[in-house]
Amino acid sequence: MTMKREYRLLTTLFAGLALALLALVGAVNYRSGVEDLSRSLSDAGTRLAEKLAQHEAHLTALAAVVRMAGPSDSVHGLAQAIGSFYPRIVEIATIRIEGDTATKVRYDRPVQTQSDWPDITSLPALATPGSTAIRSRPDDPRYDIYKLVSPGTYLFMTIDAGRLIADDVVPENDGYRISLGENRLIDHPVEAGALLHATRSLAVNSTSQPLRLEMSRGFRVSELLPPIVVLPLLLALAGAVRFLGEYRRAIRARRQEELRAALLEQETKLAHAGRVNALGEMASGIAHELAQPVAALLSQSQAAKRAMGLDRADILEQALDANVREAKRAGDILGRMRAYIAGGPAQIEAVPLERALTEALRLAEPDLTRRGIGLETVVSSGERLLRIDVIGFQQVIHNILRNAADALAAQGDPRISIRAEAAGKQAVITIADNGPGIPASALPHIFEPFFTTKPDGMGLGLPLSARLVETMEGSIEAENAGGARFTIRLPLEDTK
């Protein structure tokens, strides 16, 4: 038997033993809980039987008074006292049958009330004075007790079953149910989330009110397997497994020492390759970011050369001013890239949102006009100030607009819409086009470095844009909504 198989066998043996002990502990605790449930049911049944006996006693006393005095103030006083001391008795009345009509007189209220009974056929058929009948109501926790006082005279009592069981009688986590025949008067289910359930029931000892009481208990894992028992067991198992693991690791240490030298050499080679790749990514990023200002410098220089040949000093001056701006912008880009590589903080400024967006669009509008792409801009932010790195913000907007323009190259009536608005403490800038959109397979990857859908793309514009937005404590998202739509969220200056 190999050492690996021996280790697995011992681990399985320990695990099986632990599971068997856990099952035994759970079974013992479950049995104890069921016994406790039976005791609680017995106690609750005894108290419930006492209350039902009180109802019978009240009926007997009231019936005696009604027989002797008839509907009188003495009946009224006794009924009102019973209702005050026993809130579960919600109505006490007498019902007298005269011919085909029944008249009901209610006594549990401060002033006696009298009304015609709606239907004489609804009364139970009681032939012998002193006999009783009980009836439940559909979808109602109350039930009615009728007692025949004398021929044609009924004593009527309504009980609210919801008040038969006090909160201190049933344990907090137990459920209970009170039934009268097939009708459930009260159904208080056990709390959800238990691993096992146990239910016990009994018939309450009462001749006039044959109720059935049922109690349920749910057993959670923590009750069946209490930590005070399980924790030492698991610690013992963990100690045994750890001992075996340490033993096995000691045997393997020699082999690992032999491989360590080879692994160290391989790690050195991988680290060198990582530095080379990082250098390549950095160089590619710088080239990507400088491509636009360099192209602008070339275009303006060619315009200046033509102006010299035409002896147009005004055009020459405009071209030279543009070259100065683009050269300064290229320097700003290099400075920002150097700070980014060195881990320096972004140069955050508070700039009006409309002005920041206008300056960013100024760099892209000539290219969009040349391509015949319509640009619609809506800014609704009031006087709120945007907290941004201005150069970084301009580069992000320019990158997104350049990608949109490339996507609209073969589109009829190409359009780009930009909407900027304040939303709480953030500015939300949405840039959407009516192009073909982003392929669904590419959408989750467009912010990954070197991922591109363009044949001549470098896959750096959007990743760099995402990093720049993050340095400004913002976020950027992409989705398809008719065409491609990018949503940029950036912080606004606190107005307080």
N, C-alpha and C positions, 0 to 999 in steps of 0.2 A: 504494500500500500504506500503510495507517495505521500509526501508531507502535505501537499495541497489537499488531497482527498481526506487525509486524517483530520486536518483542520476543519474542513466542511462537515465531516461526520460529528465531531465534537460540538461544533456550533449548532448543528441541527438538534443534537441531543439536549443541549442546554435550552434551546428555544422550545422544544417540545415539553420539557419538564416545566418551564416557566408558564407555558400556556395551560398545562394541566393544573398547576397550582392556582392560576388566575381563575380558571373555570370553577374550581372547588370553592374559592373565596366568593365568587359571584353567586354560586348556588346557595351557599350558607346565608349570605346577606339577603338574597331574594326570599328564601324561606322565612327568615326573621321578619322581613318587611311584610310578608303576607300574614304572618301571625299577628303582627301589630295592627294591620288593616282589619283583621277579624275582631280584635279587641275594640278598635275604634268604632266599628260597625255596631258591635253589641252595646257600647255606651251610648252611641247616638240613637239606636233603636229604643233603648230604655227611656231616654229623655223624650223621644217622640211619643212613645206610648203614654207617658205621663201627661203630655199636653193633650193628646186625644182623649184621655180620661177626664181631663178638665172640661173639654167641650161637652162630654156626655153629662158631667155634673151640672154645668151651666144650663144645658137643655132641660134637665130634670127639675132644677130649681125654678127656672122660668115657667115651665109647664105647670108646676104646682101653683105659682102665683096667678097665672092666667086662668086656671080652673077656678080658683077661689074668688079673685077680684075682677076677672075679665080685663079688657083693655083699660088700664088705669094709670095714674101717675106712679103708682108703686112699681108697675111693670117697666114704665119708662125709666124710673130712677135706677132700678136694678140693671136694666140693659145698658144704660149709659155708663154705669160703673164698670160693668164687665168690659165694654168697649174701650174704656180708658186704661184699665189695667192690662188688657190683653189686646194689643194692636192688631194681632193676626186675625181677630174676629171683626170683620169689616162691616157686617150688617146683621141686625136682629129685627125680626118682624113677625107679625101674625097674619095669617091668611084665612079669611072666613068665606065659606061657600054658601051662597044663598041662591037657590035655583040654578040658573045657568051662568051666573056671574060669581067672580071671586074678588074680594076686596082685601087689599094688602095695607097693613098699618105698620109703619117702621118706627122702632123705639130707640135705636142707638144714637139718634141725633138729639140735639138740645130741644128741638120742637118736633112733635110727632107729625109725620106726613102720611097722607092717605092717598092711595091711587087704586084704580081698577087693575086687577091682574090681567095681563094681555090674553092669556089663553088658559082656560080651566083644564084643558086636556093635557097640559104640560105638567100638572101636579102628579106626584106619585100616588098610586092606589094603595092607601093604608086603611085597613079595616078595623084594627084593634087599637083603642086608645093606649098610648104609650109606645107603640111601635115606631120605628124610624126607617128612613131611607136616605141614601146619599147619591148625589149626581155630580159629575164633573162637567166642565164647559170646554168645548173645542178650542184649542190654542189659547188657553187661559189658565194661569196658575191657581185660580180659585175653584173651590168646590162648595156645594150646598148640602146642608143637612136638614131634613124635614122630620118633624115629630108630630104625630097626631095627638092633640091634647084631648079633644072630644070630637064626636061626630060633627064634621063640617068645619072644624077649627084646627089649623096647622100652625105649629111653631117653626119658624124658618131662621136658619143661621148660615152665613157665608163665611168661609175660612180662606184666608190667603196663605196658600202652601209655601209661598216664598219666604214666609216669616216663621216657619215651623223649625227650621234648622238654624241655630245661631252660628255666628262666625267662629266662636271658640270651641264648638263641638267637633267640627271636622278639621283635621290638620290642613295647614295652608296649601300644600301641594296636592291634596287629594280632591277627587271629583265625587259628586253624589247625584243621585236621581231619585225623585219621589214619583211613584206611579199609582194611579187608581184604575185598576183593571188594565185595559190596553192604552189608556190615556196617560201621557207623561205630563205631570203637573209642573215639575221642576227638573231641569236638566243642566247641571253645572259640570261640564266635562273637565277631565284632567288636563293639565297643561301639556302642550305639544312638546316634542323633542325627546321623549323618553325612549329608551332602548327596549324595555319590556313593560307590559301592563298586567295588573292583576285586578280582578273584580269579584266582589262578594255581595250577597243580597240576603234580605230576610223579610218575612211578612210581619208587620207590626201587630202586636197583640191588642186588637180593638174590634169589638163586634159591630159597632155602628160605623166605623171608618176603616175599612179594610185596605189600608195603604201598604205599599211595598217600598222599602228603602234599599237602595243599591249604592255601594261605595266603590270607587276605583282608585288605584294608585299607579303612578308611572315611576319606573325605576331608571334613573339616569346612570350613565357609565360611572360617574363619580360616587354614586351610592352603592352600586354593586361592587365596584373595585375602589375602595377608599384609598387615597394616596398614602395614608399611614401604614397600610399593609402592602400596597403594590410597590411603593417606592423602594423599600429595602430589598424586595425581591428583584426588581429591575436593576438596582445597584449591584446586587450580587451577580446577576447574569452579566451585566456590563463589565464587572471586574474580571469574571472568568474569561469572557471573550477578549478583553483587553490583554490579559495575561497571555492568552494564546496568540494574539496578534503581535505582541512584543517578542514572543519567542520566535514567531515566524520571521519578523523583521530582522531579528538578530542573525538568523541564518542567511537572509538575503543581503545583509549589509556587505558581505565580502564581494558578492557579485556586483553590487552597485558601485563599489570602489573601483572595480575593474572597468566599468563603463564610464565613470566620471570624467576621466581624461579625454576620452573620445567625445563625450557630450560637450565638454568645455571648449574643445577645438571647434566643434560644430556651431556652438553659440557665438563664438568670436566671429566666425564667417557670416552668420546671420545678422549680427549687429552691424558689421561693416556694410552688408547689403542694404540694411534698413537705413543707414546714414546716406548711402548713395541714392536710395529711392526718395528720401526726404529732400535731399538737395535737388533732385530732378523735379519733384513737385513744386518746390519753392521757385526754382528757375522758370518752370512753366507758368506758375501763377503770375510772376512778375511780367513775363512776356505777354501773357493774356491781358493783364491790366493796362500795360503800356501801349498795346496795339492801337487803341482808339486815339489817344492824344498824338502818337507818332504819325498815324494816318492823317490826322487833321493838320499837323505841322507840314507834312509833305504837300497836302492840297493847298494850303495857304501860301507856301513857298512858291509853288507853281503859279499861283495867281499873282504873287508879287513879281515874279519874273516876267509874266505877260504884261503887267502894268508898267514895268520899266520900258518895255519895247513900245508901248502905246503912249509913253510919257504921261501916265495918269498917276500923279502924286497922291491923289486922294485914295485910290484903290490900293496903292502901295502901302500907305499908312495904315489902312484898315487891315491889310494882310499881316503887316508887321505886328500890329496890336494883337491880332488873333494868335500869332505865333508866340508872343510873350505870354498870353493867357494859357495856351496849351502847354508851353514849356513849364510854367509855374505849376500847372495842374499835374504834369508828369512828375515834377519834383515832389509835389504833395503826395502823389500815389506812392513814390518810392519811400518817402518818409513814413507814410502809414504802414507800408509793408515791412519796413525795417523795425518799426515799433511793434508791429504784430509778431514778427519773428522773435524779437527780444522779450516779448511778454509785457510790453508797456501798456498803460491804460489808453483808451480811446479819448480823443479830444472832444469832449461833449460840450455843446453850446445850446442855449435856448434861442430858437429861431421861430418866427411865425410860420405856421404850417403852409400857408399859401405861398409865402416867399420862398421857402425851402423847395417846394414842389416846382415853382416857376423856374428857379435857377437850375434845377435838375433837368427840367424839360428843354431848357434852352440848348443843352448839349445834343439832344436827340432830334429836335424838330427839323433841322435842315435835312437830315437823312430821311426822315419820314416824309417830308415834302417832296424830296427827289423821287421817292418810290411811289408817290401818289397815295399814301395812306392817310385817311382821315383821322384826326385826333380830337376827342371830346373830353373836356376836363370840367369837373364839378367839384368845388371846394366849399364845404359848409362847416366851418370850425370856429366862427367868430374871431376873437383875438387871441385864441389859445396859442401857447408857445410849445414848439416841439423840441424835445431834448435829444439831439443827434450829433454825431460826427458828420459835419456838413459834406466833406469830401467822400466819406464812405457812403452816405445817403445818396449822393449824386451818382456814385458808381453803381449802387444797387438798382436805382431806377433805370439807369442807362442800360445795364445788362438785361433787365427784364424787357424793356422796350426793343432792344436789338433782337432778342430771341423772338418776340412777337412779330417784328418786321420780317424776319427770315421765314417764319411760319406762314405769313400772308403773301409770300412772293407770287404764288399762282392763284390767289383768291380774287374773285370778282368783287368789286366794291369793298376793298379792305378797310377795316375800321378798328381803332383802338379807343377804348373808353377808360378814363381814370376818374375815380371818385374818392374824395378824401373827406372824412368827417370825424368829429370828436365823439368818443363813446366813453363817458366816465373819465377815468384817468389815463386813457389811451387814445391815440389817433389811429384810425383804421383807414388804410389806403388800399383800394382795390384796383387792379389793372387787368382788364379783360379784352380779348380780341374775338373776332368772328371767324377765326381760322379753323383748321381741322381738329384742334385740341391736342392733348398729350396722349400717346398710346397708353392703354390701360396697363400693359405689362411694364411700361417705363415709369409710370407715375410714382411708385414707391421708391424709385432709385434716383430721381432727378437731382437730389441734393447730395449725392455721393460723388466724391472726387473722381474725375476721369470717366464718368459715365456720360455718354452723349448719344443722341439719336441723329446727329448731323454727320454726313460723310466726312466733312473736313473739320469737325468740331474737336475741341480739346477736353470738354467736360469739366471746365473749371469755373465758368461764369456763375452758375447758380450755387455751387458749393461755397465759393468765396462770398457771394452775396449773403448766403445764410449765416456764415461766420461773422460778417460785418454787422448784420442785424442783431446777432446774439451779443456782440460787444457793446451794442447800444441798448441792451436789456430789452430787446424786442423779440418778435417771432415772425416767421414767414411760412405760408402754406400755399399749396398748389392743388388745383382741382379742375375738372372739366365742367363747364356750364355753357353749352353752345359751342364755345371755343375754350381756349385755355384761360384760367383766371387765377391770378396770384393775389393773396391777401397779406398785407404787411401790417403788423401792430407795433407801435412804438410809444414810449411813455411821453406824456404831456407834462409841462411844468405845473406844479401844484398851485392852484389859484388861491389857497389860503394865505 
